[in-house]
Amino acid sequence: MKHKSPILILILLLAASVTAFSADNEDPPQVPLSGDWTTPACDSISGSFYVSFTSDEGLTLAARKPAKPMFYTGGLAALDEGSTLLAATRTISGTTILRSQDAGCTWETIANWARQYEVLTITPAPGGLAYAWSRGDPVLYRIEGDRITSLYPPFIVLGLAVDPQDALHIRLGSVDCQLWESFDGGVTFQKLGQAANTGNTASTFFTVEFNPQDWDCALCGTRGAWRTDDAGQTWNTIPPFDKEDVDLVHCFAFSPDDPSRVWARGTMESVANRSREILISNDGGASFTSVLKQYEEVADQNGVVRKLTFKTWAPLAARPGNPDLLYIPFGSYFQDYGTDLWRYDAGNDDLRVVHIDGLDDIHSIDFNPADPQVMYLGLGNAHATEEDVDYAAKTGPKPIAVSVSPNPFNPTANIRFSLPEAARVRLEIFNIAGQKVSTLVDGHLNAGPHTYFWDGSRFASGVYLYRLQAGENVNTEKMVLLK
């Protein structure tokens, strides 16, 4: 693979007087308007510092209020009607769901709760609905306008897809590459097929991704990778991802327009070395080849040489209208580094970067349905001052503190919490495969302290999760049974 050298790129950049990424590439054909979607009619954003947008691939961003508290915008999605977007942000005071109905210019809060450990992803559904879920947790919500319904999947969620004709028909992927299906909007689920032959349900699993045009096809990434074309009835390994070599596959991204083009990010292991790489597939994920490796160097718009760096959970954003384009963000608060927004063009093997000062990170990316040149960016800020923490304590929802003792335990754990007010409470225990193994309480409790005991004598040693829901407050944390 041959990339332009930093010196040549610097010469080209100066000669072009610093233009945007796409200055010397033809734009893809204009995508028709989706419903009544429009492009943003503003240069600044009000109501949120969690989201921004760019029309020139990061060279300029829509102005917004300065970021004050620590936050992570893990979820960002354009819905199918009304120029409407949803964003999900975790802050020091809990989880916030925001909505914009004017293509990202103004934002309002539609939900705010003390669920401090959830980093939600948002998947749109037809009719203006959406689902919010937390990767690696048994957490799922359905969003219908201002109404948010808390659901109880019997497993850890690693991926979600929605029937484009029926918002209540969804499929989920969980640990061990097991697929599940619901016809009632996530109230009940049934298994589809069988888990892939990974041989160990306690392994670390990263992602399940569904083909956007054929959801019988799904890809699963973990230690190695698997693919199914028949909704989990059979699974095949995906080369070159090798379970025995401990190749860790962190994420997949299908092209929205051409699902034969799939991207992957993984940590590839060999006898000689270990490297993080971006790989590409032209056969719908049946096989992949490497196109980018970490630490490749390219000059940014100011002539500063940047090193391509990958984060495990950072998004890969495949561009609508052009299957050759992939966007890869990297940001860091360390020494106020800022954020790099990389673009790789597989058509001509071209890697470029725009550096954005004043940002800590980009945690999610989506595209305007009326014009994919408009990119929406879910931002993150890793700084939290004492003033921010105090402000959150005074104004934000009050989290419910939960303690587990001892932890690790053998065989009994005490789970203690105190309710600030009376509420309906549900306390459940899940194994690491996401299967519910116990329900300790499901009913109305008065305000004040409560203690429940879980006896793990009938269960194997390992990691378990408790999930406490009290009204709108949800806590999910790990505890270890060690015999």
C-alpha positions in Angstrom: 0.0 0.0 0.0 1.4 3.4 -0.9 0.3 6.5 0.9 1.6 10.0 0.1 4.6 11.0 2.2 4.2 13.8 4.8 6.5 16.2 2.7 4.4 15.7 -0.5 1.2 16.2 1.4 2.5 19.4 3.0 3.4 20.7 -0.5 0.0 19.8 -1.8 -1.8 21.4 1.1 0.1 24.7 0.8 -0.5 24.7 -3.0 -4.2 24.3 -2.4 -4.3 27.0 0.3 -5.6 24.4 2.8 -8.9 23.1 1.4 -11.2 20.6 2.9 -10.8 16.8 2.5 -12.9 16.6 -0.5 -11.4 19.5 -2.5 -9.7 17.3 -5.0 -12.3 14.5 -5.1 -15.7 14.6 -6.8 -18.6 14.7 -4.3 -20.9 11.7 -4.5 -24.2 12.2 -6.1 -26.7 14.2 -4.0 -28.7 11.9 -1.9 -32.4 12.6 -2.2 -34.2 14.2 0.7 -35.4 11.6 3.3 -38.9 12.5 4.4 -38.9 16.2 5.4 -35.3 16.3 6.3 -33.3 19.5 5.6 -29.8 20.7 6.2 -29.0 22.9 9.2 -30.0 26.5 8.7 -27.6 27.8 11.4 -23.9 28.4 12.2 -24.2 27.9 15.9 -26.0 25.4 18.2 -28.2 26.2 21.2 -29.3 24.0 24.1 -26.4 21.6 24.1 -22.6 21.5 24.2 -22.7 17.7 23.6 -23.1 17.8 19.8 -21.8 19.8 16.8 -21.8 19.4 13.1 -19.4 20.1 10.2 -19.9 20.5 6.5 -16.2 20.4 5.6 -15.1 17.2 7.4 -13.9 18.9 10.5 -12.2 22.0 9.3 -14.9 24.1 10.8 -17.5 23.1 13.4 -20.8 24.8 14.3 -20.3 26.9 17.4 -21.8 25.8 20.6 -21.7 26.6 24.3 -18.3 25.9 25.9 -18.0 22.5 27.4 -18.2 22.6 31.2 -18.9 19.2 32.8 -17.4 15.9 32.0 -19.4 14.1 29.4 -19.4 11.3 26.8 -21.9 11.4 23.9 -22.0 7.7 23.0 -25.3 7.8 21.1 -26.2 10.0 18.1 -28.7 9.2 15.4 -30.7 10.9 12.7 -34.3 9.6 12.7 -36.4 9.0 9.6 -38.7 12.1 9.9 -39.0 15.7 10.9 -35.3 16.7 10.7 -35.0 15.0 14.1 -31.9 13.8 15.8 -31.4 12.1 19.2 -28.3 12.1 21.3 -27.5 10.2 24.5 -24.9 11.6 26.9 -23.4 10.3 30.1 -22.3 13.0 32.5 -21.1 13.2 36.1 -24.8 13.5 37.1 -26.3 10.7 35.0 -27.7 10.0 31.6 -29.3 12.6 29.4 -31.4 12.0 26.2 -31.5 15.1 23.9 -33.6 15.8 20.8 -33.2 18.3 17.9 -36.1 18.8 15.5 -34.4 21.4 13.2 -31.5 19.3 11.8 -29.2 20.0 14.8 -29.5 23.7 15.4 -31.4 23.6 18.7 -31.6 20.9 21.3 -33.9 20.0 24.2 -33.6 17.5 27.0 -36.4 14.9 26.9 -35.0 12.6 29.7 -32.5 12.9 32.5 -31.8 10.2 35.1 -29.1 9.1 37.5 -27.7 6.1 35.5 -24.1 6.9 35.8 -22.6 3.8 34.2 -24.5 3.7 30.9 -22.9 4.9 27.7 -25.9 4.5 25.3 -25.9 3.8 21.6 -29.0 4.9 19.7 -30.4 2.9 16.8 -33.2 4.6 14.8 -36.5 2.8 13.9 -39.2 3.7 11.4 -41.9 6.2 12.3 -39.6 8.4 14.3 -38.9 5.8 17.0 -35.5 4.7 18.3 -33.8 2.2 20.6 -31.1 3.1 23.1 -28.8 0.4 24.4 -25.5 0.0 26.3 -22.9 -2.1 24.6 -21.8 -4.9 27.0 -24.6 -4.4 29.5 -28.2 -5.8 29.8 -29.6 -2.4 29.1 -32.3 -1.5 26.5 -34.8 1.4 26.1 -37.4 2.2 23.5 -37.9 5.9 22.7 -41.2 7.1 21.2 -41.4 10.9 21.2 -41.2 12.0 24.9 -41.9 8.5 26.2 -39.0 6.2 27.1 -39.7 2.6 28.0 -37.2 0.6 30.0 -36.9 -3.0 28.7 -35.3 -6.1 30.2 -33.3 -8.1 27.7 -32.2 -11.4 29.3 -28.6 -11.0 28.0 -25.8 -8.5 27.5 -26.4 -6.4 24.3 -23.6 -6.1 21.7 -25.6 -5.0 18.6 -29.1 -4.1 17.5 -31.0 -3.9 14.2 -34.6 -2.8 13.4 -36.9 -4.0 10.7 -37.2 -1.0 8.3 -40.9 -1.8 7.9 -41.8 -2.5 11.5 -40.4 -0.5 14.5 -41.5 -3.2 17.0 -39.6 -6.0 15.1 -36.0 -5.9 16.3 -33.0 -8.3 16.5 -30.2 -8.2 19.0 -26.8 -9.8 19.2 -25.4 -10.9 22.5 -22.3 -12.7 23.9 -21.1 -15.9 22.2 -22.6 -14.5 19.0 -26.1 -15.5 19.9 -28.9 -13.7 18.0 -32.3 -12.9 19.5 -35.6 -11.6 18.0 -38.5 -9.5 19.3 -41.9 -8.8 17.7 -43.2 -6.5 20.5 -40.6 -3.8 20.7 -38.3 -5.6 23.1 -40.8 -6.7 25.7 -40.1 -10.4 24.9 -37.4 -12.2 23.0 -36.7 -15.6 21.5 -33.4 -17.1 20.3 -32.5 -17.3 16.7 -30.4 -20.2 15.7 -27.4 -21.0 17.8 -24.3 -19.3 19.2 -21.2 -19.4 17.2 -18.7 -22.1 18.0 -16.5 -19.9 20.2 -16.3 -22.5 22.9 -16.3 -20.1 25.8 -19.2 -17.9 26.8 -17.1 -16.1 29.4 -14.8 -14.6 26.7 -14.7 -10.9 26.1 -17.1 -10.0 23.2 -17.0 -6.7 21.5 -19.6 -6.3 18.8 -22.4 -7.9 16.7 -23.2 -6.0 13.5 -26.1 -6.6 11.1 -26.1 -6.1 7.4 -28.4 -3.1 6.8 -30.1 -4.6 3.8 -30.2 -8.3 4.9 -30.3 -8.8 8.6 -30.1 -12.5 8.3 -26.5 -11.7 7.7 -24.6 -10.7 10.9 -20.9 -10.4 11.9 -19.6 -11.1 15.4 -16.3 -9.8 16.7 -14.4 -11.1 19.7 -11.3 -13.2 20.0 -11.6 -14.1 16.3 -14.7 -13.4 14.2 -17.7 -15.2 12.8 -20.3 -14.6 10.1 -23.8 -16.0 9.6 -26.0 -15.7 6.5 -29.0 -17.5 7.9 -29.9 -15.7 11.2 -27.6 -17.7 13.3 -28.4 -21.2 12.1 -24.8 -21.6 11.0 -21.7 -19.6 11.6 -18.4 -19.5 9.7 -15.1 -18.1 10.8 -13.8 -14.9 9.0 -10.3 -14.8 7.7 -7.8 -13.4 8.6 -9.1 -13.1 12.2 -7.6 -16.0 14.1 -8.9 -17.0 17.5 -5.7 -19.0 18.3 -3.5 -16.0 17.5 -5.7 -13.8 19.8 -6.8 -11.5 17.0 -9.3 -9.2 18.8 -12.0 -7.7 16.6 -13.4 -4.5 18.2 -16.0 -3.3 15.6 -17.5 -3.7 12.2 -19.1 -1.0 10.0 -21.2 -1.8 6.9 -21.5 0.7 4.1 -25.1 2.0 4.2 -25.4 1.9 0.4 -23.3 -1.1 -0.5 -23.3 -3.8 2.2 -20.7 -5.8 0.3 -18.2 -3.2 1.6 -17.5 -3.7 5.3 -14.9 -2.2 7.5 -13.3 -3.7 10.7 -11.0 -2.5 13.4 -9.0 -5.1 15.3 -5.8 -5.9 17.1 -3.9 -8.4 15.0 -1.5 -10.8 16.6 1.4 -12.6 15.0 4.6 -14.3 16.1 6.6 -11.2 15.3 4.4 -8.4 16.5 1.0 -7.1 17.5 -0.7 -4.2 15.7 -4.0 -2.4 15.6 -5.4 -2.2 12.1 -8.3 -1.2 9.9 -9.3 -3.9 7.5 -11.7 -3.9 4.5 -14.1 -6.5 3.0 -15.6 -6.5 -0.5 -17.6 -9.6 0.0 -20.0 -8.6 2.7 -17.7 -9.6 5.6 -16.8 -13.1 4.4 -13.1 -12.1 4.4 -11.0 -9.0 5.1 -7.6 -7.6 4.2 -5.6 -4.9 6.0 -5.5 -1.4 4.6 -4.3 0.8 7.6 -2.0 0.2 10.5 -1.7 2.3 13.6 1.0 5.0 13.7 1.0 5.8 9.9 1.9 9.4 9.5 0.0 12.2 7.6 0.2 16.0 7.8 -2.9 17.8 8.9 -4.3 21.1 7.4 -1.7 23.1 9.3 1.2 21.0 8.0 1.7 19.2 11.4 2.5 15.5 11.0 -0.1 13.4 12.9 0.1 9.7 13.8 -2.9 7.5 13.1 -4.1 6.2 16.4 -7.0 3.8 17.2 -9.1 3.5 20.3 -10.9 0.3 21.2 -14.4 1.9 21.5 -14.0 4.8 19.0 -16.5 4.7 16.2 -15.9 3.8 12.5 -18.2 5.9 10.3 -18.9 4.7 6.8 -20.0 7.5 4.5 -23.5 7.3 2.8 -23.3 7.8 -0.9 -19.7 6.7 -1.2 -18.7 3.3 0.0 -15.0 4.1 -0.4 -15.0 6.7 2.4 -14.4 5.8 6.1 -14.0 8.3 9.0 -11.9 7.5 12.1 -11.7 9.8 15.0 -9.1 10.0 17.7 -9.0 12.4 20.6 -7.3 12.9 23.9 -7.5 15.4 26.8 -3.9 14.6 27.7 -1.9 17.9 27.4 -4.9 19.3 25.5 -4.1 17.3 22.4 -7.4 17.9 20.8 -9.1 15.6 18.2 -8.0 14.1 14.9 -10.7 13.3 12.3 -9.1 10.9 9.8 -10.6 10.1 6.4 -9.5 7.0 4.4 -10.5 6.7 0.7 -10.2 3.1 -0.4 -10.8 4.1 -4.1 -7.4 5.7 -4.3 -5.7 4.5 -1.1 -5.6 8.0 0.3 -5.4 8.9 4.0 -6.0 12.4 5.3 -6.5 14.1 8.6 -8.0 17.3 10.0 -7.0 18.3 13.5 -9.5 20.0 15.7 -8.3 22.0 18.7 -10.6 22.6 21.7 -12.2 19.1 21.6 -11.3 16.1 23.8 -12.9 13.5 21.6 -15.5 12.4 19.2 -17.5 9.4 20.5 -20.2 9.1 17.8 -20.8 10.2 14.2 -23.9 10.3 12.0 -24.8 11.9 8.6 -27.5 14.3 7.6 -30.1 12.3 5.5 -30.6 15.2 3.1 -26.9 15.8 2.5 -24.2 13.4 3.8 -21.6 16.1 3.5 -23.1 17.4 6.8 -21.6 15.2 9.6 -23.0 15.2 13.1 -20.4 14.7 15.8 -21.2 13.4 19.3 -18.5 15.0 21.5 -16.8 14.1 24.7 -15.0 16.1 27.5 -12.9 14.4 30.0 -12.4 17.3 32.4 -14.5 17.7 35.6 -13.7 20.5 38.1 -14.9 20.5 41.8 -17.3 23.3 40.7 -18.8 21.0 38.0 -19.2 18.1 40.5 -20.9 20.5 43.0 -23.2 21.9 40.3 -24.2 18.4 39.2 -24.9 17.4 42.8 -27.2 20.4 43.2 -29.0 20.3 39.9 -28.8 16.8 38.5 -30.8 13.6 39.4 -29.6 12.0 42.6 -28.0 8.6 42.0 -28.7 5.7 44.3 -25.5 4.4 45.9 -25.2 0.7 46.0 -22.6 -1.4 47.8 -21.8 -5.1 47.5 -19.9 -6.7 50.4 -17.8 -8.6 50.4 -16.7 -8.4 46.8 -15.3 -10.9 45.8 -17.7 -13.1 47.8 -18.1 -16.8 48.6 -20.9 -17.7 48.5 -23.2 -14.9 49.8 -23.1 -11.2 48.9 -24.9 -8.4 50.7 -26.4 -5.8 48.3 -27.2 -2.6 50.2 -28.9 0.6 48.9 -30.9 3.5 50.3 -33.9 5.0 48.5 -34.4 8.8 48.8 -38.1 8.2 48.2 -40.6 5.4 47.8 -40.4 3.7 44.4 -41.0 0.5 42.5 -37.8 -1.5 42.7 -36.4 -4.3 40.6 -33.1 -6.0 41.7 -31.8 -8.7 39.4 -28.6 -10.8 39.0 -27.2 -11.7 35.6 -24.3 -14.0 34.7 -21.5 -12.7 32.3 -23.4 -14.3 29.4 -26.2 -11.8 30.1 -28.6 -14.5 31.3 -30.8 -13.5 34.3 -30.1 -16.0 37.2 -32.0 -14.4 40.1 -34.6 -11.8 40.9 -34.2 -10.5 44.5 -37.0 -8.0 44.5 -39.7 -6.8 42.2 -42.1 -4.5 43.9 -42.8 -1.3 45.8 -40.3 -0.3 48.5 -40.5 2.6 51.0 -37.8 5.3 51.4 -34.7 4.4 53.4 -32.1 1.7 53.6 -32.6 -1.8 52.2 -30.4 -4.9 52.2 -30.7 -8.1 50.1 -28.7 -11.2 50.1 -27.7 -13.3 47.1 -26.6 -16.9 47.7 -24.2 -18.0 44.9 -23.6 -21.5 46.3 -25.5 -23.1 43.3 -23.5 -21.1 40.7 -20.0 -21.4 39.3 -17.2 -19.0 40.1 -17.1 -15.9 37.8 -18.2 -12.4 37.2 -21.9 -11.5 37.7 -23.8 -8.3 37.4 -26.5 -6.8 39.6 -29.1 -4.5 38.0 -31.0 -2.2 40.3 -33.9 -0.2 38.9 -35.7 2.2 41.3 -38.1 4.4 39.5 -36.1 6.1 36.8 -32.7 5.3 38.5 -30.7 2.3 37.2 -27.4 1.0 38.5 -25.6 -1.9 36.9 -22.2 -3.1 38.3 -20.1 -6.2 38.5 -19.5 -8.5 41.4 -17.2 -11.6 41.6 -18.1 -15.0 43.0 -14.8 -16.7 44.0 -15.0 -20.2 45.4 
